[in-house]
Amino acid sequence: MWTPDLNPYAGPRYRAIADALEADLREGRLAPGARLPTHRELAERLGVTVGTITRAYAEAEARGLTRGTVGRGTFVRETRVQAPVMIHAPAPGLIDLSVNRPALLPQIRALQQTLTELPATLDLAALLNYAPTCGLPAHRAAGAGFIAMLGLPGYTTEQIVITCGAQHALLAVLMAMAEPGDVLLTEALAYPGLIAAASQARLRVVPVAIDEHGLIPEALREAAREHRPKLLATVATLHNPTTAVLPAARRAEIAEIAREFDFALLDDDVYGFLVPERPPALASFAPERSCYVTCTSKALMPGLRIGYVAAPSAWAERISAAVRTSVWMAPPLMAEIAARWIAEGTAERLMDWQREEIRARQQLAAGRLAAHPYRAQPGGFHLWLPLPEPWREGEFVAAARARGVAVAPAEVFAVGRQPTPPAVRVCVSAQPDRESLAQGLDVLAGLLAQPPSAPLLM
């Protein structure tokens, strides 16, 4: 029966117990699936109150370490948190508004032209061979140019690391910048892929309160003081899922808090290109302690899986090592396509088209959902739709799916076990054309206009 050694851990006893449980699991002293002592048994062994054990087990469950079953007890979780599966094989007739992906049309023609030109102008053998883990110098330079287009000039080639998209960039940064057991702060509602990456890196994820403008600096300061984090990961522009754009004053204050408590910033700016008049990137307020992440998968097309991480040179070397450990290198041929598009102006033209298309789709949504309050930005891929009483998000998602429309429920964005507001994320960019988007929005508007069906009495 498990009895933790609390001597190495400072702070409140309940947190020390959760810290010891996490360490024992990581180091193999506790096996996945193991049954933990009852609250009373462990309290007697450690000489603490039953209430302390209750808080400790609740803390461990919030970290994703344990699960409690009424009548059976508390058990160590057998698997790590996985990102919710939101991208499925196409279902006939399904209008999928659940995935944040860019609209596609001119990208296909641009790619066809590029692929016909490559063999005549390049040594393809060199692009099909191994390359440096951080990327070929020309491709890293293109990444610096792309980031400059997004409003952050001044990064050198040596500060850029190429990854297999932004999801891989998040994982590489977490692996490089934190150790198992370290604290990662993020918004109380966050991108599920970040939560899953943090779980893979065995980090403790702590939510920070948000409002309609995004991360609340006062809540961040309180969390930093209590938890002493290693990193803050945030989507400051077009927050996923609430669509908030963090004001410049808050970005500056967050940078000062990071300096005060000495933690790093992971600035996930994959949607920044959609808001031309956005505030300066969070990384620009504290470049010496920031890892800036962007990608071509959102700006250009999902299958072009190239991510760019900009960081201080010493950090870039550590992130490059994490790339080597996870995938060895991003595909040079794919990085070459991205670099060509950046150099030739194709990337900028495609982003201009994307912004215009998304604005038109948001206007379409504004007309279809005019009777139902929601949050959105004119150029955002998605909108955040609170559900009116008596709808509950599980009922709404199921009812929409039954009518051929998929949306993402708030619960998949929740950090830990905290309750979430009844809401859904609706992606206006996901469908191939505006006509099918309009059909899907009409289905949602029809559901919102009526209460859920009463259950059948048996």
PyMOL commands that set and color helices and strands:
alter all, ss='L'
color gray80, all
select helices_A, chain A and resi 13-26+39-46+50-62+106-121+124-127+137-149+157-159+165-177+192-200+217-227+248-261+272-274+282-285+287-289+296-299+313-326+332-344+346-368+393-402+410-413+434-448
alter helices_A, ss='H'
color red, helices_A
select strands_A, chain A and resi 66-69+73-76+95-96+160-163+183-187+204-208+210-211+214-215+231-234+264-268+290-295+307-310+375-376+382-386+405-406+408-409+423-427
alter strands_A, ss='S'
color yellow, strands_A
deselect
rebuild
show_as cartoon
